[in-house]
């Protein structure tokens, strides 16, 4: 999480009244970047998984519709084979 006001508009190494040393701020910033990248990769994985689930649902609906049509065709043909 980025903290507003930390280092904005202040030359590097001079944090004014904030009391954050360069190393502490950069460590915080590095941790934020690492967590952001981790979150980005998880969101990407969830997105691709949801797309795959959507494709699977479409295929299952088509198969169920085909099954229903085959059943009705079998019943229809059974009437004329008597």
PDB file of N, CA, C and O in Angstrom, chain B, residues numbered from 101:
ATOM      1  N   UNK B 101       0.855  -1.155   0.000  1.00  0.00           N
ATOM      2  CA  UNK B 101       0.000   0.000   0.000  1.00  0.00           C
ATOM      3  C   UNK B 101       0.900   1.217   0.000  1.00  0.00           C
ATOM      4  O   UNK B 101       1.820   1.291   0.815  1.00  0.00           O
ATOM      5  N   UNK B 102       0.678   2.139  -0.854  1.00  0.00           N
ATOM      6  CA  UNK B 102       1.486   3.339  -0.925  1.00  0.00           C
ATOM      7  C   UNK B 102       0.952   4.371   0.046  1.00  0.00           C
ATOM      8  O   UNK B 102      -0.256   4.581   0.150  1.00  0.00           O
ATOM      9  N   UNK B 103       1.844   4.996   0.737  1.00  0.00           N
ATOM     10  CA  UNK B 103       1.441   6.004   1.711  1.00  0.00           C
ATOM     11  C   UNK B 103       1.558   7.372   1.076  1.00  0.00           C
ATOM     12  O   UNK B 103       2.616   7.746   0.570  1.00  0.00           O
ATOM     13  N   UNK B 104       0.486   8.103   1.104  1.00  0.00           N
ATOM     14  CA  UNK B 104       0.451   9.427   0.486  1.00  0.00           C
ATOM     15  C   UNK B 104       1.399  10.367   1.204  1.00  0.00           C
ATOM     16  O   UNK B 104       1.483  10.371   2.432  1.00  0.00           O
ATOM     17  N   UNK B 105       2.104  11.157   0.430  1.00  0.00           N
ATOM     18  CA  UNK B 105       2.933  12.189   0.992  1.00  0.00           C
ATOM     19  C   UNK B 105       4.355  11.773   1.273  1.00  0.00           C
ATOM     20  O   UNK B 105       5.194  12.636   1.532  1.00  0.00           O
ATOM     21  N   UNK B 106       4.664  10.508   1.235  1.00  0.00           N
ATOM     22  CA  UNK B 106       6.018  10.077   1.534  1.00  0.00           C
ATOM     23  C   UNK B 106       6.919  10.320   0.340  1.00  0.00           C
ATOM     24  O   UNK B 106       6.842   9.603  -0.657  1.00  0.00           O
ATOM     25  N   UNK B 107       7.752  11.302   0.435  1.00  0.00           N
ATOM     26  CA  UNK B 107       8.742  11.546  -0.595  1.00  0.00           C
ATOM     27  C   UNK B 107       8.236  12.289  -1.800  1.00  0.00           C
ATOM     28  O   UNK B 107       9.016  12.546  -2.717  1.00  0.00           O
ATOM     29  N   UNK B 108       6.993  12.643  -1.849  1.00  0.00           N
ATOM     30  CA  UNK B 108       6.464  13.337  -3.015  1.00  0.00           C
ATOM     31  C   UNK B 108       6.902  14.790  -2.998  1.00  0.00           C
ATOM     32  O   UNK B 108       6.648  15.513  -2.035  1.00  0.00           O
ATOM     33  N   UNK B 109       7.557  15.210  -4.062  1.00  0.00           N
ATOM     34  CA  UNK B 109       7.990  16.587  -4.179  1.00  0.00           C
ATOM     35  C   UNK B 109       9.181  16.923  -3.316  1.00  0.00           C
ATOM     36  O   UNK B 109       9.548  18.093  -3.207  1.00  0.00           O
ATOM     37  N   UNK B 110       9.794  15.934  -2.701  1.00  0.00           N
ATOM     38  CA  UNK B 110      10.957  16.153  -1.848  1.00  0.00           C
ATOM     39  C   UNK B 110      12.144  15.492  -2.517  1.00  0.00           C
ATOM     40  O   UNK B 110      12.028  14.360  -2.986  1.00  0.00           O
ATOM     41  N   UNK B 111      13.296  16.174  -2.577  1.00  0.00           N
ATOM     42  CA  UNK B 111      14.471  15.558  -3.194  1.00  0.00           C
ATOM     43  C   UNK B 111      14.847  14.261  -2.499  1.00  0.00           C
ATOM     44  O   UNK B 111      14.615  14.118  -1.298  1.00  0.00           O
ATOM     45  N   UNK B 112      15.434  13.297  -3.239  1.00  0.00           N
ATOM     46  CA  UNK B 112      15.821  12.024  -2.644  1.00  0.00           C
ATOM     47  C   UNK B 112      16.742  12.245  -1.454  1.00  0.00           C
ATOM     48  O   UNK B 112      17.644  13.083  -1.494  1.00  0.00           O
ATOM     49  N   UNK B 113      16.500  11.479  -0.392  1.00  0.00           N
ATOM     50  CA  UNK B 113      17.330  11.569   0.793  1.00  0.00           C
ATOM     51  C   UNK B 113      16.891  12.643   1.764  1.00  0.00           C
ATOM     52  O   UNK B 113      17.476  12.768   2.840  1.00  0.00           O
ATOM     53  N   UNK B 114      15.879  13.421   1.418  1.00  0.00           N
ATOM     54  CA  UNK B 114      15.421  14.495   2.291  1.00  0.00           C
ATOM     55  C   UNK B 114      13.918  14.343   2.479  1.00  0.00           C
ATOM     56  O   UNK B 114      13.133  14.818   1.658  1.00  0.00           O
ATOM     57  N   UNK B 115      13.522  13.686   3.554  1.00  0.00           N
ATOM     58  CA  UNK B 115      12.103  13.403   3.754  1.00  0.00           C
ATOM     59  C   UNK B 115      11.423  14.371   4.706  1.00  0.00           C
ATOM     60  O   UNK B 115      10.305  14.116   5.153  1.00  0.00           O
ATOM     61  N   UNK B 116      12.064  15.450   5.012  1.00  0.00           N
ATOM     62  CA  UNK B 116      11.423  16.484   5.813  1.00  0.00           C
ATOM     63  C   UNK B 116      10.989  15.980   7.169  1.00  0.00           C
ATOM     64  O   UNK B 116      11.777  15.356   7.880  1.00  0.00           O
ATOM     65  N   UNK B 117       9.740  16.241   7.543  1.00  0.00           N
ATOM     66  CA  UNK B 117       9.224  15.898   8.868  1.00  0.00           C
ATOM     67  C   UNK B 117       8.710  14.468   8.965  1.00  0.00           C
ATOM     68  O   UNK B 117       8.241  14.061  10.028  1.00  0.00           O
ATOM     69  N   UNK B 118       8.783  13.706   7.898  1.00  0.00           N
ATOM     70  CA  UNK B 118       8.169  12.380   7.912  1.00  0.00           C
ATOM     71  C   UNK B 118       8.940  11.392   8.777  1.00  0.00           C
ATOM     72  O   UNK B 118       8.348  10.433   9.271  1.00  0.00           O
ATOM     73  N   UNK B 119      10.220  11.588   8.974  1.00  0.00           N
ATOM     74  CA  UNK B 119      10.996  10.727   9.842  1.00  0.00           C
ATOM     75  C   UNK B 119      11.312   9.364   9.260  1.00  0.00           C
ATOM     76  O   UNK B 119      11.728   8.473  10.001  1.00  0.00           O
ATOM     77  N   UNK B 120      11.130   9.163   7.947  1.00  0.00           N
ATOM     78  CA  UNK B 120      11.443   7.896   7.314  1.00  0.00           C
ATOM     79  C   UNK B 120      12.831   7.977   6.703  1.00  0.00           C
ATOM     80  O   UNK B 120      13.127   8.896   5.939  1.00  0.00           O
ATOM     81  N   UNK B 121      13.671   7.026   7.036  1.00  0.00           N
ATOM     82  CA  UNK B 121      14.995   6.966   6.424  1.00  0.00           C
ATOM     83  C   UNK B 121      14.867   6.420   5.022  1.00  0.00           C
ATOM     84  O   UNK B 121      13.878   5.764   4.694  1.00  0.00           O
ATOM     85  N   UNK B 122      15.851   6.684   4.196  1.00  0.00           N
ATOM     86  CA  UNK B 122      15.824   6.197   2.810  1.00  0.00           C
ATOM     87  C   UNK B 122      15.616   4.698   2.759  1.00  0.00           C
ATOM     88  O   UNK B 122      14.795   4.216   1.978  1.00  0.00           O
ATOM     89  N   UNK B 123      16.343   3.949   3.574  1.00  0.00           N
ATOM     90  CA  UNK B 123      16.252   2.496   3.514  1.00  0.00           C
ATOM     91  C   UNK B 123      14.873   2.004   3.940  1.00  0.00           C
ATOM     92  O   UNK B 123      14.361   1.048   3.357  1.00  0.00           O
ATOM     93  N   UNK B 124      14.262   2.631   4.937  1.00  0.00           N
ATOM     94  CA  UNK B 124      12.946   2.210   5.378  1.00  0.00           C
ATOM     95  C   UNK B 124      11.890   2.455   4.328  1.00  0.00           C
ATOM     96  O   UNK B 124      11.026   1.609   4.095  1.00  0.00           O
ATOM     97  N   UNK B 125      11.955   3.595   3.704  1.00  0.00           N
ATOM     98  CA  UNK B 125      10.973   3.919   2.670  1.00  0.00           C
ATOM     99  C   UNK B 125      11.136   3.013   1.474  1.00  0.00           C
ATOM    100  O   UNK B 125      10.145   2.504   0.950  1.00  0.00           O
ATOM    101  N   UNK B 126      12.363   2.796   1.026  1.00  0.00           N
ATOM    102  CA  UNK B 126      12.568   1.948  -0.139  1.00  0.00           C
ATOM    103  C   UNK B 126      12.193   0.498   0.163  1.00  0.00           C
ATOM    104  O   UNK B 126      11.699  -0.209  -0.715  1.00  0.00           O
ATOM    105  N   UNK B 127      12.424   0.051   1.396  1.00  0.00           N
ATOM    106  CA  UNK B 127      12.028  -1.315   1.762  1.00  0.00           C
ATOM    107  C   UNK B 127      10.515  -1.438   1.706  1.00  0.00           C
ATOM    108  O   UNK B 127       9.981  -2.451   1.252  1.00  0.00           O
ATOM    109  N   UNK B 128       9.827  -0.403   2.170  1.00  0.00           N
ATOM    110  CA  UNK B 128       8.363  -0.391   2.115  1.00  0.00           C
ATOM    111  C   UNK B 128       7.895  -0.413   0.658  1.00  0.00           C
ATOM    112  O   UNK B 128       6.981  -1.151   0.290  1.00  0.00           O
ATOM    113  N   UNK B 129       8.532   0.396  -0.139  1.00  0.00           N
ATOM    114  CA  UNK B 129       8.182   0.491  -1.562  1.00  0.00           C
ATOM    115  C   UNK B 129       8.461  -0.835  -2.266  1.00  0.00           C
ATOM    116  O   UNK B 129       7.663  -1.272  -3.096  1.00  0.00           O
ATOM    117  N   UNK B 130       9.578  -1.475  -1.946  1.00  0.00           N
ATOM    118  CA  UNK B 130       9.909  -2.768  -2.546  1.00  0.00           C
ATOM    119  C   UNK B 130       8.889  -3.826  -2.140  1.00  0.00           C
ATOM    120  O   UNK B 130       8.473  -4.646  -2.958  1.00  0.00           O
ATOM    121  N   UNK B 131       8.494  -3.802  -0.882  1.00  0.00           N
ATOM    122  CA  UNK B 131       7.476  -4.756  -0.404  1.00  0.00           C
ATOM    123  C   UNK B 131       6.152  -4.522  -1.129  1.00  0.00           C
ATOM    124  O   UNK B 131       5.475  -5.478  -1.510  1.00  0.00           O
ATOM    125  N   UNK B 132       5.781  -3.257  -1.319  1.00  0.00           N
ATOM    126  CA  UNK B 132       4.555  -2.936  -2.059  1.00  0.00           C
ATOM    127  C   UNK B 132       4.629  -3.464  -3.490  1.00  0.00           C
ATOM    128  O   UNK B 132       3.662  -4.031  -3.999  1.00  0.00           O
ATOM    129  N   UNK B 133       5.772  -3.278  -4.129  1.00  0.00           N
ATOM    130  CA  UNK B 133       5.938  -3.762  -5.509  1.00  0.00           C
ATOM    131  C   UNK B 133       5.838  -5.279  -5.565  1.00  0.00           C
ATOM    132  O   UNK B 133       5.201  -5.832  -6.462  1.00  0.00           O
ATOM    133  N   UNK B 134       6.470  -5.955  -4.600  1.00  0.00           N
ATOM    134  CA  UNK B 134       6.427  -7.419  -4.569  1.00  0.00           C
ATOM    135  C   UNK B 134       4.994  -7.913  -4.365  1.00  0.00           C
ATOM    136  O   UNK B 134       4.546  -8.834  -5.047  1.00  0.00           O
ATOM    137  N   UNK B 135       4.286  -7.298  -3.430  1.00  0.00           N
ATOM    138  CA  UNK B 135       2.900  -7.692  -3.171  1.00  0.00           C
ATOM    139  C   UNK B 135       1.998  -7.371  -4.356  1.00  0.00           C
ATOM    140  O   UNK B 135       1.095  -8.141  -4.683  1.00  0.00           O
ATOM    141  N   UNK B 136       2.245  -6.230  -4.996  1.00  0.00           N
ATOM    142  CA  UNK B 136       1.466  -5.855  -6.176  1.00  0.00           C
ATOM    143  C   UNK B 136       1.666  -6.869  -7.293  1.00  0.00           C
ATOM    144  O   UNK B 136       0.706  -7.280  -7.945  1.00  0.00           O
ATOM    145  N   UNK B 137       2.911  -7.272  -7.513  1.00  0.00           N
ATOM    146  CA  UNK B 137       3.196  -8.260  -8.563  1.00  0.00           C
ATOM    147  C   UNK B 137       2.568  -9.608  -8.232  1.00  0.00           C
ATOM    148  O   UNK B 137       2.059 -10.294  -9.119  1.00  0.00           O
ATOM    149  N   UNK B 138       2.603  -9.984  -6.969  1.00  0.00           N
ATOM    150  CA  UNK B 138       1.977 -11.236  -6.545  1.00  0.00           C
ATOM    151  C   UNK B 138       0.474 -11.194  -6.795  1.00  0.00           C
ATOM    152  O   UNK B 138      -0.109 -12.151  -7.305  1.00  0.00           O
ATOM    153  N   UNK B 139      -0.141 -10.080  -6.433  1.00  0.00           N
ATOM    154  CA  UNK B 139      -1.580  -9.918  -6.649  1.00  0.00           C
ATOM    155  C   UNK B 139      -1.909  -9.935  -8.138  1.00  0.00           C
ATOM    156  O   UNK B 139      -2.899 -10.538  -8.554  1.00  0.00           O
ATOM    157  N   UNK B 140      -1.069  -9.267  -8.941  1.00  0.00           N
ATOM    158  CA  UNK B 140      -1.284  -9.228 -10.392  1.00  0.00           C
ATOM    159  C   UNK B 140      -1.244 -10.636 -10.981  1.00  0.00           C
ATOM    160  O   UNK B 140      -2.068 -10.977 -11.829  1.00  0.00           O
ATOM    161  N   UNK B 141      -0.290 -11.455 -10.537  1.00  0.00           N
ATOM    162  CA  UNK B 141      -0.201 -12.815 -11.070  1.00  0.00           C
ATOM    163  C   UNK B 141      -1.398 -13.663 -10.630  1.00  0.00           C
ATOM    164  O   UNK B 141      -1.876 -14.504 -11.392  1.00  0.00           O
ATOM    165  N   UNK B 142      -1.880 -13.445  -9.409  1.00  0.00           N
ATOM    166  CA  UNK B 142      -3.055 -14.191  -8.944  1.00  0.00           C
ATOM    167  C   UNK B 142      -4.307 -13.790  -9.704  1.00  0.00           C
ATOM    168  O   UNK B 142      -5.127 -14.643 -10.044  1.00  0.00           O
ATOM    169  N   UNK B 143      -4.463 -12.497  -9.975  1.00  0.00           N
ATOM    170  CA  UNK B 143      -5.622 -12.022 -10.736  1.00  0.00           C
ATOM    171  C   UNK B 143      -5.577 -12.582 -12.154  1.00  0.00           C
ATOM    172  O   UNK B 143      -6.608 -12.975 -12.700  1.00  0.00           O
ATOM    173  N   UNK B 144      -4.383 -12.620 -12.753  1.00  0.00           N
ATOM    174  CA  UNK B 144      -4.235 -13.180 -14.097  1.00  0.00           C
ATOM    175  C   UNK B 144      -4.617 -14.658 -14.109  1.00  0.00           C
ATOM    176  O   UNK B 144      -5.298 -15.119 -15.025  1.00  0.00           O
ATOM    177  N   UNK B 145      -4.182 -15.394 -13.098  1.00  0.00           N
ATOM    178  CA  UNK B 145      -4.514 -16.820 -13.018  1.00  0.00           C
ATOM    179  C   UNK B 145      -6.017 -17.019 -12.851  1.00  0.00           C
ATOM    180  O   UNK B 145      -6.598 -17.897 -13.488  1.00  0.00           O
ATOM    181  N   UNK B 146      -6.649 -16.217 -12.006  1.00  0.00           N
ATOM    182  CA  UNK B 146      -8.096 -16.326 -11.798  1.00  0.00           C
ATOM    183  C   UNK B 146      -8.848 -15.970 -13.075  1.00  0.00           C
ATOM    184  O   UNK B 146      -9.848 -16.607 -13.404  1.00  0.00           O
ATOM    185  N   UNK B 147      -8.377 -14.965 -13.788  1.00  0.00           N
ATOM    186  CA  UNK B 147      -9.028 -14.561 -15.038  1.00  0.00           C
ATOM    187  C   UNK B 147      -8.969 -15.692 -16.059  1.00  0.00           C
ATOM    188  O   UNK B 147      -9.981 -16.016 -16.681  1.00  0.00           O
ATOM    189  N   UNK B 148      -7.800 -16.291 -16.235  1.00  0.00           N
ATOM    190  CA  UNK B 148      -7.690 -17.366 -17.225  1.00  0.00           C
ATOM    191  C   UNK B 148      -8.513 -18.577 -16.794  1.00  0.00           C
ATOM    192  O   UNK B 148      -9.104 -19.258 -17.633  1.00  0.00           O
ATOM    193  N   UNK B 149      -8.552 -18.845 -15.493  1.00  0.00           N
ATOM    194  CA  UNK B 149      -9.364 -19.960 -15.004  1.00  0.00           C
ATOM    195  C   UNK B 149     -10.851 -19.708 -15.245  1.00  0.00           C
ATOM    196  O   UNK B 149     -11.580 -20.623 -15.627  1.00  0.00           O
ATOM    197  N   UNK B 150     -11.303 -18.483 -15.026  1.00  0.00           N
ATOM    198  CA  UNK B 150     -12.720 -18.182 -15.253  1.00  0.00           C
ATOM    199  C   UNK B 150     -13.075 -18.264 -16.733  1.00  0.00           C
ATOM    200  O   UNK B 150     -14.185 -18.665 -17.083  1.00  0.00           O
ATOM    201  N   UNK B 151     -12.142 -17.889 -17.604  1.00  0.00           N
ATOM    202  CA  UNK B 151     -12.378 -18.022 -19.045  1.00  0.00           C
ATOM    203  C   UNK B 151     -12.498 -19.495 -19.421  1.00  0.00           C
ATOM    204  O   UNK B 151     -13.376 -19.872 -20.197  1.00  0.00           O
ATOM    205  N   UNK B 152     -11.612 -20.329 -18.868  1.00  0.00           N
ATOM    206  CA  UNK B 152     -11.677 -21.769 -19.132  1.00  0.00           C
ATOM    207  C   UNK B 152     -12.987 -22.362 -18.614  1.00  0.00           C
ATOM    208  O   UNK B 152     -13.585 -23.210 -19.276  1.00  0.00           O
ATOM    209  N   UNK B 153     -13.433 -21.928 -17.450  1.00  0.00           N
ATOM    210  CA  UNK B 153     -14.707 -22.410 -16.904  1.00  0.00           C
ATOM    211  C   UNK B 153     -15.852 -22.010 -17.827  1.00  0.00           C
ATOM    212  O   UNK B 153     -16.763 -22.804 -18.061  1.00  0.00           O
ATOM    213  N   UNK B 154     -15.817 -20.793 -18.350  1.00  0.00           N
ATOM    214  CA  UNK B 154     -16.848 -20.338 -19.288  1.00  0.00           C
ATOM    215  C   UNK B 154     -16.908 -21.212 -20.531  1.00  0.00           C
ATOM    216  O   UNK B 154     -17.991 -21.567 -20.997  1.00  0.00           O
ATOM    217  N   UNK B 155     -15.728 -21.563 -21.072  1.00  0.00           N
ATOM    218  CA  UNK B 155     -15.691 -22.447 -22.244  1.00  0.00           C
ATOM    219  C   UNK B 155     -16.254 -23.824 -21.900  1.00  0.00           C
ATOM    220  O   UNK B 155     -16.996 -24.416 -22.685  1.00  0.00           O
ATOM    221  N   UNK B 156     -15.898 -24.322 -20.731  1.00  0.00           N
ATOM    222  CA  UNK B 156     -16.381 -25.631 -20.304  1.00  0.00           C
ATOM    223  C   UNK B 156     -17.909 -25.631 -20.160  1.00  0.00           C
ATOM    224  O   UNK B 156     -18.573 -26.594 -20.545  1.00  0.00           O
ATOM    225  N   UNK B 157     -18.452 -24.559 -19.610  1.00  0.00           N
ATOM    226  CA  UNK B 157     -19.905 -24.457 -19.440  1.00  0.00           C
ATOM    227  C   UNK B 157     -20.598 -24.449 -20.805  1.00  0.00           C
ATOM    228  O   UNK B 157     -21.623 -25.106 -20.984  1.00  0.00           O
ATOM    229  N   UNK B 158     -20.041 -23.708 -21.764  1.00  0.00           N
ATOM    230  CA  UNK B 158     -20.633 -23.673 -23.114  1.00  0.00           C
ATOM    231  C   UNK B 158     -20.624 -25.059 -23.748  1.00  0.00           C
ATOM    232  O   UNK B 158     -21.607 -25.477 -24.360  1.00  0.00           O
ATOM    233  N   UNK B 159     -19.503 -25.768 -23.595  1.00  0.00           N
ATOM    234  CA  UNK B 159     -19.403 -27.109 -24.181  1.00  0.00           C
ATOM    235  C   UNK B 159     -20.413 -28.046 -23.527  1.00  0.00           C
ATOM    236  O   UNK B 159     -21.073 -28.823 -24.217  1.00  0.00           O
ATOM    237  N   UNK B 160     -20.540 -27.981 -22.211  1.00  0.00           N
ATOM    238  CA  UNK B 160     -21.493 -28.857 -21.514  1.00  0.00           C
ATOM    239  C   UNK B 160     -22.934 -28.551 -21.927  1.00  0.00           C
ATOM    240  O   UNK B 160     -23.752 -29.462 -22.054  1.00  0.00           O
ATOM    241  N   UNK B 161     -23.243 -27.264 -22.136  1.00  0.00           N
ATOM    242  CA  UNK B 161     -24.592 -26.911 -22.600  1.00  0.00           C
ATOM    243  C   UNK B 161     -24.841 -27.474 -23.996  1.00  0.00           C
ATOM    244  O   UNK B 161     -25.919 -28.002 -24.270  1.00  0.00           O
ATOM    245  N   UNK B 162     -23.848 -27.365 -24.879  1.00  0.00           N
ATOM    246  CA  UNK B 162     -24.004 -27.912 -26.226  1.00  0.00           C
ATOM    247  C   UNK B 162     -24.178 -29.430 -26.185  1.00  0.00           C
ATOM    248  O   UNK B 162     -25.009 -29.982 -26.905  1.00  0.00           O
ATOM    249  N   UNK B 163     -23.398 -30.098 -25.345  1.00  0.00           N
ATOM    250  CA  UNK B 163     -23.524 -31.552 -25.232  1.00  0.00           C
ATOM    251  C   UNK B 163     -24.882 -31.959 -24.666  1.00  0.00           C
ATOM    252  O   UNK B 163     -25.473 -32.940 -25.118  1.00  0.00           O
ATOM    253  N   UNK B 164     -25.373 -31.224 -23.698  1.00  0.00           N
ATOM    254  CA  UNK B 164     -26.694 -31.526 -23.131  1.00  0.00           C
ATOM    255  C   UNK B 164     -27.780 -31.315 -24.183  1.00  0.00           C
ATOM    256  O   UNK B 164     -28.725 -32.098 -24.272  1.00  0.00           O
ATOM    257  N   UNK B 165     -27.642 -30.254 -24.978  1.00  0.00           N
ATOM    258  CA  UNK B 165     -28.617 -29.999 -26.052  1.00  0.00           C
ATOM    259  C   UNK B 165     -28.556 -31.096 -27.105  1.00  0.00           C
ATOM    260  O   UNK B 165     -29.591 -31.552 -27.591  1.00  0.00           O
ATOM    261  N   UNK B 166     -27.336 -31.523 -27.462  1.00  0.00           N
ATOM    262  CA  UNK B 166     -27.193 -32.610 -28.446  1.00  0.00           C
ATOM    263  C   UNK B 166     -27.804 -33.895 -27.908  1.00  0.00           C
ATOM    264  O   UNK B 166     -28.470 -34.622 -28.644  1.00  0.00           O
ATOM    265  N   UNK B 167     -27.582 -34.179 -26.634  1.00  0.00           N
ATOM    266  CA  UNK B 167     -28.139 -35.383 -26.019  1.00  0.00           C
ATOM    267  C   UNK B 167     -29.663 -35.361 -26.076  1.00  0.00           C
ATOM    268  O   UNK B 167     -30.308 -36.363 -26.386  1.00  0.00           O
ATOM    269  N   UNK B 168     -30.214 -34.205 -25.772  1.00  0.00           N
ATOM    270  CA  UNK B 168     -31.669 -34.055 -25.817  1.00  0.00           C
ATOM    271  C   UNK B 168     -32.199 -34.254 -27.241  1.00  0.00           C
ATOM    272  O   UNK B 168     -33.223 -34.908 -27.442  1.00  0.00           O
ATOM    273  N   UNK B 169     -31.499 -33.689 -28.220  1.00  0.00           N
ATOM    274  CA  UNK B 169     -31.926 -33.836 -29.616  1.00  0.00           C
ATOM    275  C   UNK B 169     -31.795 -35.282 -30.083  1.00  0.00           C
ATOM    276  O   UNK B 169     -32.658 -35.766 -30.814  1.00  0.00           O
ATOM    277  N   UNK B 170     -30.737 -35.983 -29.678  1.00  0.00           N
ATOM    278  CA  UNK B 170     -30.593 -37.389 -30.041  1.00  0.00           C
ATOM    279  C   UNK B 170     -31.704 -38.229 -29.422  1.00  0.00           C
ATOM    280  O   UNK B 170     -32.234 -39.140 -30.057  1.00  0.00           O
ATOM    281  N   UNK B 171     -32.051 -37.911 -28.171  1.00  0.00           N
ATOM    282  CA  UNK B 171     -33.136 -38.643 -27.519  1.00  0.00           C
ATOM    283  C   UNK B 171     -34.458 -38.431 -28.256  1.00  0.00           C
ATOM    284  O   UNK B 171     -35.213 -39.380 -28.469  1.00  0.00           O
ATOM    285  N   UNK B 172     -34.735 -37.191 -28.643  1.00  0.00           N
ATOM    286  CA  UNK B 172     -35.993 -36.933 -29.339  1.00  0.00           C
ATOM    287  C   UNK B 172     -35.986 -37.560 -30.730  1.00  0.00           C
ATOM    288  O   UNK B 172     -37.024 -38.019 -31.206  1.00  0.00           O
ATOM    289  N   UNK B 173     -34.828 -37.584 -31.386  1.00  0.00           N
ATOM    290  CA  UNK B 173     -34.724 -38.215 -32.700  1.00  0.00           C
ATOM    291  C   UNK B 173     -34.909 -39.720 -32.577  1.00  0.00           C
ATOM    292  O   UNK B 173     -35.574 -40.337 -33.409  1.00  0.00           O
ATOM    293  N   UNK B 174     -34.322 -40.312 -31.539  1.00  0.00           N
ATOM    294  CA  UNK B 174     -34.477 -41.753 -31.314  1.00  0.00           C
ATOM    295  C   UNK B 174     -35.948 -42.084 -31.071  1.00  0.00           C
ATOM    296  O   UNK B 174     -36.456 -43.078 -31.591  1.00  0.00           O
ATOM    297  N   UNK B 175     -36.622 -41.265 -30.295  1.00  0.00           N
ATOM    298  CA  UNK B 175     -38.049 -41.481 -30.043  1.00  0.00           C
ATOM    299  C   UNK B 175     -38.860 -41.313 -31.305  1.00  0.00           C
ATOM    300  O   UNK B 175     -39.795 -42.074 -31.553  1.00  0.00           O
ATOM    301  N   UNK B 176     -38.507 -40.315 -32.110  1.00  0.00           N
ATOM    302  CA  UNK B 176     -39.210 -40.057 -33.361  1.00  0.00           C
ATOM    303  C   UNK B 176     -39.028 -41.224 -34.334  1.00  0.00           C
ATOM    304  O   UNK B 176     -39.985 -41.667 -34.969  1.00  0.00           O
ATOM    305  N   UNK B 177     -37.790 -41.716 -34.447  1.00  0.00           N
ATOM    306  CA  UNK B 177     -37.535 -42.835 -35.353  1.00  0.00           C
ATOM    307  C   UNK B 177     -38.171 -44.134 -34.854  1.00  0.00           C
ATOM    308  O   UNK B 177     -38.568 -44.990 -35.644  1.00  0.00           O
ATOM    309  N   UNK B 178     -38.257 -44.259 -33.542  1.00  0.00           N
ATOM    310  CA  UNK B 178     -38.886 -45.447 -32.963  1.00  0.00           C
ATOM    311  C   UNK B 178     -40.356 -45.543 -33.322  1.00  0.00           C
ATOM    312  O   UNK B 178     -40.882 -46.654 -33.401  1.00  0.00           O
ATOM    313  N   UNK B 179     -41.041 -44.437 -33.541  1.00  0.00           N
ATOM    314  CA  UNK B 179     -42.440 -44.440 -33.917  1.00  0.00           C
ATOM    315  C   UNK B 179     -42.635 -45.017 -35.317  1.00  0.00           C
ATOM    316  O   UNK B 179     -43.637 -45.682 -35.579  1.00  0.00           O
ATOM    317  N   UNK B 180     -41.699 -44.772 -36.203  1.00  0.00           N
ATOM    318  CA  UNK B 180     -41.850 -45.210 -37.584  1.00  0.00           C
ATOM    319  C   UNK B 180     -41.261 -46.567 -37.848  1.00  0.00           C
ATOM    320  O   UNK B 180     -41.374 -47.071 -38.966  1.00  0.00           O
ATOM    321  N   UNK B 181     -40.634 -47.184 -36.865  1.00  0.00           N
ATOM    322  CA  UNK B 181     -40.049 -48.510 -37.105  1.00  0.00           C
ATOM    323  C   UNK B 181     -41.007 -49.624 -36.732  1.00  0.00           C
ATOM    324  O   UNK B 181     -40.649 -50.799 -36.819  1.00  0.00           O
ATOM    325  N   UNK B 182     -42.211 -49.282 -36.319  1.00  0.00           N
ATOM    326  CA  UNK B 182     -43.181 -50.293 -35.924  1.00  0.00           C
ATOM    327  C   UNK B 182     -43.727 -51.006 -37.101  1.00  0.00           C
ATOM    328  O   UNK B 182     -44.563 -51.897 -36.951  1.00  0.00           O
TER     329      UNK B 182
END
